[in-house]
Amino acid sequence: MLSRLHRAANARDFLVTAEICPPKGGDPQRMLKMAAALRSRVHAVNVTDGSRAVMRMSSLAASVLLLQNGIEPVCQLACRDRNAIALQADLLGAHALGIRNVLALTGDPVKAGDHPNAKSVFELESVRLLKAIGKLNRGYDANDKALPDGALDLFVGAAVHPQIKSWSSLQQRFERKVAAGAQFFQSQLIVDFDRFDKFVTQIAAPCNRPVLAGIFLLKSAKNARFINKNLPGVAIPEDTISRLERAKHPLQEGLDIAAEQVRAARDICQGVHLMAVKREELIPEILDRAGIERL
């Protein structure tokens, strides 16, 4: 049975996903509360896997908890912390537990996170992981040995960063992921929508894969400057930062900016991926301001 996200993608619906971090501890109640508020507003909730190399509950465990509470997850899977055996084992387990949406990622470098002396693995990276998932979907492991207990049926996505400077690198990387089996794409934070439009028109559209524009809730000018300083390849325009700085209520201005970006994305691509770190409860308001109806 296809996932809700997969069915919506096939129907060419405007896709909406939202990002949630698993808890940094054993109590999932806050995560579940935030996700429950999104149930009727998004096709799926995207669960990060050690984002920024910060240790949290596993994406797989958190995704299962969401599924048990009637919320469809996209389970992120990063190559940083697992070898090929562990990655495939997690994918088999995810499928057995009812998870159907997976986002294949290379993973942030360990030194960026809260365990800088931990040992990285990186036996695979995102393209090779996509190929491995494709084999599992066809009933074979990474060594081309048949799976005696049945093939998987995973709807697998990949990340794309349309803001990087090298156009040829962007095109090459995107096309390699399509060839490796990516069925949808989730973009990093978009700030230049003219460039994003060019990417969708010239690179993504011919490949016929849904692309979800990454929309980030900026809470203040300070927040925007922090992102510019710490996120490689992201340059939030000065006029946006000035707009937040002049606002009497910066958070409300940030909600308006995010809603404007959702509307802009709607004219360009097939969906949006919303990121509102530690303020996920505001995502429905962004969608309301953007005129996105309940599902």
N, C-alpha and C positions, 0 to 999 in steps of 0.2 A: 504493500500500500504506500502510495506516495505521501510525503509530508505535506503539510499545509503550504509551506514555503515553495516546495517544488511544484505543487499544483498551481499556485498563483503565478509562478514564473512561467509555466507552460501556457497559462491563459493570457499572458502579457499584461497582467495586472500591475499597478504601481506598487512595488514592494516596499515594505517598511520593516526595518529591524532596529533594535536598540541594544546597546551594550551594557552589560552588568558585570561587575567584578565579583568573584566568589568571596566569601568571608575570609578574613585573616584570623581564623579560629574555628572552633567546632560547632558554633551556633549559626544555622543558616536563616534564622527568622527575619532579619532585616532584608536579606537578599530576596527571600520569598515574598515579603510584603511589597518591596519595590517592583518585583516582577509581576505580582498579581494586579497592580495598578495598570500594567501595560497589556494585559491579556486581550482586551478588546480593541487595542490600538495598533498592535504590531503583528506581523505574520510570524515572527519568531524573536526570541531573546538570545542575543549572542553572548556567550559566556567566555570570558578571557582565560587564557592559559599562561599564567605566570607573566602577565604583561609587565613590561619594563624590568623583567627578571626579578620581580618581587614575589616572594613566597606567599602563596595563598592556597586555599582548598583547591583540589584538582578540578579542572574544568569538567572532566567526565563525571565525578561525583555530584558536582553542583548541577550539571545538566540533567542527571537522573532525578534529583530532587525537584527540579522545575517540572519535569515530565510527570512525576507523581502528583503534582499539584495542578495539572491540566494546562501547563504552559509549554509551548513548543520551543525547544532550545536549538541554537546552532552551537555545537561543541567545537571550540577551537582546539587545535592540536599543534603544538610547537615542537620542532626537532631539537631544540637546544638541550633538553634534559633526558632524552631517551634514545637508545639505539634502535636499529631496524626491527629487532625482535619485540621490544617493548611497545613501539609505535603500532605495529600490527596487532599485538595482543590487545592493546587498548581499543583499537578499531573493531576487532571481533567482539570484545565485551560491550562496547557502545551499541553495536547493532543488536546484540542479544537482548540488551536492556531497553530497546525500543527507540534509540536515537537514530535519526536518519540524516540530519544536516551536520556537515563537518566543514570547518574552515581550516585549510592546510597552510601552516605558517613555518617560516624558518625559525623565528624567535629572536628576541632582543638579546644582545650580548650580556653575559653574566655580570661583567664589571659595572653595568648600568644599575644594578639592583641592590638588594639588601643582603645578599650573600656573595660579595665580590670574590671571595676565595674558593667558591664552589667550582667543581670541575665541569666544564662544558662537554657536550657530546658531539652534536652536529654531524653525526654519521650521514644523515640525509639533510637536504635542504628542501624548500617548498616544492620545487619542480619534481625532484625525485620522490617526495612524499606523494604528490599527486599521481605519479605513475604507479606507485605501490598501491594506492587506493583503487586506481583503475583496474589493476590486476585482481585485487580482492573482489571487486564488483563482478569480474568475469570468472571468479571461482578459482583463482590461483594466488599463491603467496609470492613474495618478492623474488624467490628463486625459481619461479615458474612451476612449482609443484602444486598439484590439484588439492583443493580444500575438500577433504572427505565429508565434512559436515555442512557443506552448502556455501554458495556465493553470498556476498553482501549486496545490499541495495542502498548505497549511500549517495546523497545529493551533496557533491563536494564543491566548495568554493575556494577562492584564492584572493589574496590581497593585491592591490595595485596602487601605485603612488604617482598620479598624473602630474604632480607639481615638480618632479625632479627635472633638472636642467636639460639633461641629454634626451632629446626626442628619439634618437635612434635606439638608445638603451631601453627607453620606455616601451617602444614598439617591439623590440626583440624579446624583452622579458615577458610582455603580455602574450605575444604569440607563442612563446615556449610553454606558457602555462595553459593556454588553450589546447595546444597539441598534446600536453601531458594529461588532459582530461578535466580541466576546470569547467564547471557547469554554470557558475556565476562568479561575479567579482564584487568585492567590497573595497571601496577606496579609502585611502588615508584621508585626513582632514583636507577639505577643499577650501581654498581661499580665493583662487583665481578662476572664476567661472567661465571666462572667455577661453582660457587654455583648456579647461575641462571639456567645454563644448567641442573644441577642436580635437581633443583626444577621442571623445565618443564618436564624433563624425568620421574621423580619418582612420582611427585604429580599431576601436571597439565594435562599431556598427557592422563592418564586414564580417566579423567573427560570430555575430548573432548570439552573444551571451549577455544576460542581464548584468548591468553595472549599477551598483548602489553607491551614491555619492556620500562621502563621510561628512556629516554635519556635527560640529562641536559647539556646545553651549559655552559661550564666553561669559564669565561672571563679573568681570571687571577689566579695566585697562591693565592692572597689575597681572591678572591671569593671562591676558593676551601677550604681554611682554615675556612672561615666564615661558609660554609655549614657543615664542620666537627664539628664545635663548636655548631651549632644551630639546626641541624637536627638529632634527635635521631635515632640511628641505621644505620647512614650513615658514612662510613669511606673511603673517597677518598684516594687511596694509595699515599704514599710519592713519588713514582717514577713519578706519574702523576703530582703531585704538583711541583716536581723538573723540569719536562719537561716544564711546564708553566713558571716557574721562569727563566729558561735558554733561553727561546724563545725571539727572537728580537721583535716579534709581538705576544704577548700572546693571543690576541683575535683570530688571524689566527690559532694559535696552538690549541686553544680551538675548533675551527671549525673542524680541522683535527681530533681531539680526538673524537668529537661527531660523525663524519662521520665513523670513524673506529668502533665505538660502534654500529652504525646502521648496518654496514656490519656484525658484530659479531652476532647481534640479529637476522639477517635474516637467519642465519644458525641454530638458536635455536628455535625460536617461530614464531607466525603468524603475528607479527606486532610491531610497535614502537609508543610510545607516546612522542612527542618532547616538551621540556620545554626550552624556551629561554627568561627568564624574562626580560622585557623591551627592548629586541632585537629580537622580533618575526619576523622582516623583514629578518633576517638571516637564518631562517629555510629552505627556498628554496635552499640556498647555501649549507647547510648541506646535503640536499637530493641529490643535484647535485654531490657533492664530494663523496657521498656514492653510486652513480650509480643508484639511484631510479628515474625512469622515471616519467614524468607527467602522470596524470590519464586521 
